Amino acid sequence: MQNIELRDLVVDSLEDMKAIEVQCLDVSAQSDFADFMLVAGGSSNRHVRAVAQSVIENAKQEGVVPLGVEGMESGDWVLIDLVDVVVHVMLPDTRVFYDLERLWSLSPSSTTSIG
């Protein structure tokens, strides 16, 4: 499965499960470990886990087995590594605190080097 097809599959899974504020970040220029990062919210720990489980199941149905899954126990923040697509499903407070969308939108030219 191509990375764009996988990204679209993940977006559809997130939307089907009513994930909150789905954002797709193209990180291919900033990262060598993934092309796309998807960030989505859930309304409760249970919702976060259900959304993440849906992404995992839909990916597996298409032959894509996650490289890793973290956070299913607590449900505050679930990370799903699908190699070219990394998915973060978080509770609203966790999402605001870590602000991944802003972090990954910083370009190298806008950062300051130390030293």
ZASE-154733 format. One record per residue: residue number from 1; residue in three letters; chain; x, y, z of N, C-alpha, C in turn. Coordinates in steps of 0.1 Angstrom, whole numbers, plus 5000, padded with zeros to 4 digits. Atoms other than C-alpha are relative to their C-alpha. Layout:
# ZASE-154733
(node NUM; "ALA"; "A"; (X; Y; Z); (X; Y; Z); (X; Y; Z)) ...
# end
This chain:
# ZASE-154733
(node 1; "MET"; "A"; (5008; 4988; 5000); (5000; 5000; 5000); (5009; 5012; 5000)) (node 2; "GLN"; "A"; (4992; 4988; 5001); (5014; 5034; 4990); (4997; 5009; 5012)) (node 3; "ASN"; "A"; (5001; 4992; 4988); (5019; 5060; 5018); (4988; 5009; 4999)) (node 4; "ILE"; "A"; (5011; 4991; 5002); (4992; 5083; 5003); (4987; 4992; 5002)) (node 5; "GLU"; "A"; (5011; 5009; 4998); (4967; 5054; 5002); (4998; 4997; 5015)) (node 6; "LEU"; "A"; (5000; 5003; 4986); (4976; 5045; 5038); (4995; 5013; 5008)) (node 7; "ARG"; "A"; (5004; 4987; 4993); (4972; 5082; 5049); (4985; 5001; 4998)) (node 8; "ASP"; "A"; (5014; 4998; 5002); (4937; 5083; 5033); (4992; 4989; 5008)) (node 9; "LEU"; "A"; (5007; 5010; 4993); (4927; 5050; 5049); (4999; 5004; 5015)) (node 10; "VAL"; "A"; (5000; 4995; 4986); (4937; 5064; 5083); (4991; 5011; 5002)) (node 11; "VAL"; "A"; (5010; 4989; 4999); (4918; 5096; 5077); (4986; 4995; 5000)) (node 12; "ASP"; "A"; (5014; 5006; 5000); (4887; 5076; 5068); (4997; 4993; 5013)) (node 13; "SER"; "A"; (5002; 5007; 4987); (4891; 5055; 5099); (4997; 5010; 5011)) (node 14; "LEU"; "A"; (5001; 4989; 4990); (4895; 5086; 5121); (4986; 5007; 4999)) (node 15; "GLU"; "A"; (5012; 4993; 5003); (4865; 5103; 5105); (4988; 4991; 5003)) (node 16; "ASP"; "A"; (5011; 5010; 4998); (4843; 5071; 5107); (4997; 4999; 5015)) (node 17; "MET"; "A"; (5002; 5001; 4985); (4849; 5070; 5145); (4998; 5013; 5007)) (node 18; "LYS"; "A"; (5003; 4986; 4995); (4842; 5107; 5149); (5011; 5006; 5008)) (node 19; "ALA"; "A"; (4988; 4994; 4994); (4877; 5117; 5159); (4998; 5015; 4999)) (node 20; "ILE"; "A"; (5002; 4985; 4999); (4879; 5154; 5169); (5012; 5006; 4993)) (node 21; "GLU"; "A"; (4989; 4991; 5006); (4899; 5179; 5148); (5011; 4992; 4994)) (node 22; "VAL"; "A"; (4989; 5008; 5007); (4918; 5155; 5125); (5009; 5010; 4992)) (node 23; "GLN"; "A"; (4990; 4992; 5007); (4950; 5172; 5112); (5010; 4990; 4994)) (node 24; "CYS"; "A"; (4990; 5008; 5007); (4973; 5157; 5086); (5012; 5009; 4997)) (node 25; "LEU"; "A"; (4987; 4992; 5002); (5009; 5170; 5086); (5009; 4992; 4991)) (node 26; "ASP"; "A"; (4990; 5006; 5009); (5032; 5163; 5057); (5014; 5003; 5007)) (node 27; "VAL"; "A"; (4987; 4998; 4993); (5065; 5157; 5076); (5012; 4994; 4992)) (node 28; "SER"; "A"; (4990; 5006; 5008); (5084; 5142; 5047); (5013; 5008; 4998)) (node 29; "ALA"; "A"; (4988; 4992; 5002); (5108; 5171; 5044); (5007; 5002; 5014)) (node 30; "GLN"; "A"; (4994; 4998; 4987); (5114; 5172; 5082); (5005; 4987; 5006)) (node 31; "SER"; "A"; (4998; 5012; 4994); (5116; 5135; 5089); (5004; 4989; 4991)) (node 32; "ASP"; "A"; (4997; 5012; 5008); (5132; 5103; 5076); (4993; 4988; 5005)) (node 33; "PHE"; "A"; (5007; 5012; 4995); (5110; 5080; 5097); (4985; 4999; 4995)) (node 34; "ALA"; "A"; (5014; 5000; 5004); (5076; 5090; 5083); (4997; 5011; 4989)) (node 35; "ASP"; "A"; (5004; 4990; 5010); (5059; 5109; 5054); (4989; 5009; 5006)) (node 36; "PHE"; "A"; (5012; 4993; 4995); (5027; 5118; 5072); (4998; 4998; 5015)) (node 37; "MET"; "A"; (5004; 5001; 4986); (5017; 5125; 5108); (4986; 5004; 5001)) (node 38; "LEU"; "A"; (5014; 4997; 4998); (4980; 5124; 5117); (4998; 5002; 5015)) (node 39; "VAL"; "A"; (5003; 4996; 4986); (4969; 5141; 5149); (4985; 5001; 5001)) (node 40; "ALA"; "A"; (5015; 4999; 4998); (4933; 5136; 5162); (4997; 4999; 5015)) (node 41; "GLY"; "A"; (5004; 5000; 4986); (4914; 5139; 5194); (4989; 4990; 5002)) (node 42; "GLY"; "A"; (5011; 5008; 4996); (4890; 5118; 5213); (4994; 5007; 5012)) (node 43; "SER"; "A"; (5008; 4993; 4990); (4863; 5129; 5238); (5002; 4994; 5014)) (node 44; "SER"; "A"; (4997; 5007; 4988); (4873; 5104; 5265); (5011; 4989; 4998)) (node 45; "ASN"; "A"; (4990; 5011; 5002); (4899; 5077; 5272); (4994; 4989; 4992)) (node 46; "ARG"; "A"; (5007; 5011; 5008); (4874; 5051; 5259); (4999; 5004; 4985)) (node 47; "HIS"; "A"; (5001; 4996; 5014); (4869; 5071; 5227); (5013; 5000; 4993)) (node 48; "VAL"; "A"; (4987; 5000; 5005); (4906; 5076; 5222); (5004; 4985; 4996)) (node 49; "ARG"; "A"; (4996; 5014; 5003); (4912; 5038; 5225); (4991; 4994; 4989)) (node 50; "ALA"; "A"; (5009; 5005; 5011); (4882; 5030; 5202); (5004; 5005; 4987)) (node 51; "VAL"; "A"; (4996; 4994; 5012); (4894; 5054; 5176); (5013; 4993; 4995)) (node 52; "ALA"; "A"; (4987; 5006; 5003); (4930; 5040; 5178); (4998; 4985; 4995)) (node 53; "GLN"; "A"; (5002; 5014; 5004); (4917; 5004; 5176); (4994; 4999; 4986)) (node 54; "SER"; "A"; (5005; 5000; 5014); (4897; 5012; 5145); (5010; 5002; 4990)) (node 55; "VAL"; "A"; (4988; 4997; 5009); (4928; 5026; 5128); (5008; 4987; 4998)) (node 56; "ILE"; "A"; (4992; 5012; 5001); (4947; 4995; 5137); (4993; 4989; 4992)) (node 57; "GLU"; "A"; (5007; 5010; 5007); (4920; 4971; 5125); (4999; 5002; 4985)) (node 58; "ASN"; "A"; (5002; 4997; 5015); (4914; 4989; 5092); (5014; 4999; 4993)) (node 59; "ALA"; "A"; (4987; 5002; 5007); (4952; 4990; 5085); (5003; 4985; 4998)) (node 60; "LYS"; "A"; (4997; 5014; 5001); (4955; 4953; 5093); (4992; 4993; 4989)) (node 61; "GLN"; "A"; (5009; 5006; 5011); (4926; 4945; 5069); (5006; 5003; 4986)) (node 62; "GLU"; "A"; (4993; 4996; 5012); (4947; 4962; 5042); (5014; 4994; 4999)) (node 63; "GLY"; "A"; (4987; 5006; 5000); (4978; 4942; 5051); (5011; 5008; 5006)) (node 64; "VAL"; "A"; (4990; 4992; 4993); (4995; 4969; 5071); (5000; 4997; 5015)) (node 65; "VAL"; "A"; (4999; 5003; 4986); (5006; 4957; 5105); (5008; 5011; 5007)) (node 66; "PRO"; "A"; (4993; 4989; 4993); (5016; 4985; 5129); (5014; 4995; 5005)) (node 67; "LEU"; "A"; (4987; 5003; 4994); (5053; 4986; 5138); (5000; 5001; 5015)) (node 68; "GLY"; "A"; (5001; 4998; 4985); (5043; 4997; 5173); (4987; 5007; 5003)) (node 69; "VAL"; "A"; (5011; 4993; 4994); (5014; 5009; 5194); (5003; 5003; 5014)) (node 70; "GLU"; "A"; (4997; 4996; 4986); (5018; 5028; 5226); (4988; 5008; 5006)) (node 71; "GLY"; "A"; (5010; 4992; 4993); (4993; 5042; 5251); (4986; 4994; 5001)) (node 72; "MET"; "A"; (5014; 5005; 5000); (4963; 5019; 5247); (4995; 4998; 5014)) (node 73; "GLU"; "A"; (5004; 5003; 4986); (4963; 5011; 5285); (4994; 5012; 5006)) (node 74; "SER"; "A"; (5006; 4988; 4994); (4957; 5047; 5296); (4990; 5007; 4992)) (node 75; "GLY"; "A"; (5009; 4993; 5009); (4940; 5061; 5266); (5001; 5015; 5000)) (node 76; "ASP"; "A"; (4998; 4986; 5000); (4953; 5096; 5272); (5006; 5005; 4986)) (node 77; "TRP"; "A"; (4993; 4997; 5012); (4975; 5095; 5241); (5004; 4986; 4994)) (node 78; "VAL"; "A"; (4997; 5013; 5007); (4977; 5065; 5217); (5008; 5004; 4988)) (node 79; "LEU"; "A"; (4991; 4999; 5011); (5006; 5064; 5192); (5000; 4987; 4992)) (node 80; "ILE"; "A"; (5000; 5012; 5009); (5003; 5041; 5162); (5010; 5003; 4989)) (node 81; "ASP"; "A"; (4989; 4998; 5010); (5034; 5037; 5140); (4997; 4990; 4989)) (node 82; "LEU"; "A"; (5003; 5008; 5012); (5024; 5025; 5106); (5011; 5002; 4989)) (node 83; "VAL"; "A"; (4988; 4998; 5008); (5059; 5032; 5092); (5000; 5013; 4993)) (node 84; "ASP"; "A"; (5001; 4987; 5008); (5052; 5059; 5066); (4990; 5010; 5006)) (node 85; "VAL"; "A"; (5011; 4992; 4994); (5022; 5072; 5086); (5000; 4998; 5015)) (node 86; "VAL"; "A"; (5001; 5001; 4986); (5023; 5079; 5123); (4988; 5007; 5005)) (node 87; "VAL"; "A"; (5013; 4995; 4996); (4990; 5085; 5141); (5001; 5002; 5015)) (node 88; "HIS"; "A"; (5001; 4996; 4986); (4985; 5103; 5174); (4985; 5003; 5003)) (node 89; "VAL"; "A"; (5013; 4997; 4995); (4951; 5101; 5191); (5001; 5004; 5014)) (node 90; "MET"; "A"; (4997; 4995; 4987); (4949; 5122; 5222); (4987; 5006; 5006)) (node 91; "LEU"; "A"; (5010; 4992; 4993); (4926; 5137; 5248); (5002; 5014; 4998)) (node 92; "PRO"; "A"; (4998; 4986; 5002); (4920; 5174; 5244); (5011; 5007; 5008)) (node 93; "ASP"; "A"; (4990; 4993; 4991); (4942; 5185; 5274); (5014; 4995; 4996)) (node 94; "THR"; "A"; (4987; 5006; 5005); (4970; 5162; 5262); (5005; 5006; 4987)) (node 95; "ARG"; "A"; (4997; 4994; 5013); (4968; 5176; 5227); (5005; 5014; 5001)) (node 96; "VAL"; "A"; (4996; 4986; 4998); (4970; 5212; 5239); (5013; 5001; 5006)) (node 97; "PHE"; "A"; (4987; 4999; 4993); (4999; 5205; 5262); (5012; 4997; 4991)) (node 98; "TYR"; "A"; (4989; 5004; 5009); (5021; 5188; 5236); (5000; 5008; 4987)) (node 99; "ASP"; "A"; (5001; 4991; 5011); (5009; 5209; 5207); (5009; 4995; 4988)) (node 100; "LEU"; "A"; (4992; 5006; 5011); (5024; 5186; 5180); (4998; 5007; 4987)) (node 101; "GLU"; "A"; (5002; 4993; 5012); (5009; 5205; 5152); (5009; 5012; 4998)) (node 102; "ARG"; "A"; (4990; 4989; 5000); (5029; 5236; 5161); (5014; 4995; 4999)) (node 103; "LEU"; "A"; (4986; 5005; 4999); (5060; 5216; 5169); (5005; 4995; 4986)) (node 104; "TRP"; "A"; (4996; 5005; 5013); (5060; 5199; 5135); (4999; 5010; 4989)) (node 105; "SER"; "A"; (5001; 4990; 5010); (5052; 5230; 5116); (5012; 5010; 5000)) (node 106; "LEU"; "A"; (4988; 4992; 5000); (5084; 5247; 5126); (5010; 4996; 4990)) (node 107; "SER"; "A"; (4990; 5003; 5011); (5108; 5249; 5097); (5014; 5001; 5006)) (node 108; "PRO"; "A"; (4986; 4999; 4995); (5145; 5244; 5102); (5006; 5014; 5000)) (node 109; "SER"; "A"; (4995; 4986; 5001); (5151; 5280; 5092); (4995; 5009; 5011)) (node 110; "SER"; "A"; (5006; 4992; 4990); (5129; 5293; 5120); (5005; 4995; 5014)) (node 111; "THR"; "A"; (4995; 5005; 4987); (5148; 5274; 5148); (5013; 5007; 5002)) (node 112; "THR"; "A"; (4987; 4994; 4997); (5178; 5288; 5166); (5009; 4989; 5005)) (node 113; "SER"; "A"; (4990; 5010; 4996); (5209; 5267; 5170); (5007; 5005; 5012)) (node 114; "ILE"; "A"; (4993; 4996; 4988); (5227; 5267; 5203); (5015; 4995; 4998)) (node 115; "GLY"; "A"; (4986; 5004; 5001); (5265; 5267; 5204); (5008; 5009; 4993)) 
# end
